[in-house]
Amino acid sequence: MFQTLVMPTLRIVIALHALGIVAQAILAGQFLSGALEPVRFHEWTAWVVLVIAAAQIVVAFVQRAGLALAITSVFLFVAEALQTGTGYGRFLGVHIPLGVLLFGAVSWQLFEAFRPQ
């Protein structure tokens, strides 16, 4: 789907992004199962993921990775900012489904970034 070659730096950033999203799901699961301490790490990881999402936008544009990746990176950043806000607001009816959608979107980017060109 991505029109141009995805450079190694961008692949690393997308992989870190996906790893952060997976960590968020793990921490949320621990919190929902009754442990209280993971919620603090869930909060910190949310900010790390948001920074990685911003870095991904910059790297995608600098490396001219293609319009599809650049646009989806911007939308992911906006969605992750909304995700952070709904987490602080405790709007779980939005927060949890949006987290699932983000997981799918970042997984798709990761798949596309490592797919043979």
Residue pairs with C-beta under 8 A, 6 or more apart in sequence:
1 68
1 112
2 65
2 66
2 68
2 69
2 112
2 113
2 117
3 66
3 67
3 68
4 64
4 65
4 66
5 117
6 63
6 65
6 69
6 112
6 113
6 114
6 117
7 63
7 65
9 59
9 63
10 56
10 59
10 60
10 63
10 65
10 69
10 113
11 113
11 114
13 52
13 55
13 56
13 59
14 56
14 106
14 109
14 110
14 113
15 110
15 113
16 52
17 49
17 52
17 53
17 56
17 76
17 106
17 109
17 110
18 106
18 107
18 109
18 110
20 45
20 48
20 49
20 52
21 49
21 99
21 102
21 103
21 106
21 107
22 103
23 45
24 42
24 45
24 46
24 49
24 99
25 99
25 103
27 38
27 39
27 41
27 42
27 45
28 38
28 42
28 96
28 99
30 38
31 38
31 39
31 42
42 87
43 87
46 80
46 83
46 84
46 87
47 84
49 80
50 77
50 80
50 81
50 84
53 73
53 76
53 77
53 80
54 77
56 73
56 76
56 77
57 70
57 73
57 74
57 77
59 65
60 66
60 69
60 70
60 73
61 70
69 109
69 112
69 113
72 105
72 109
73 109
75 105
76 102
76 105
76 106
76 109
79 98
79 101
79 102
79 105
80 102
82 94
82 98
83 95
83 98
83 99
83 102
86 92
86 94
86 95
86 98
87 95
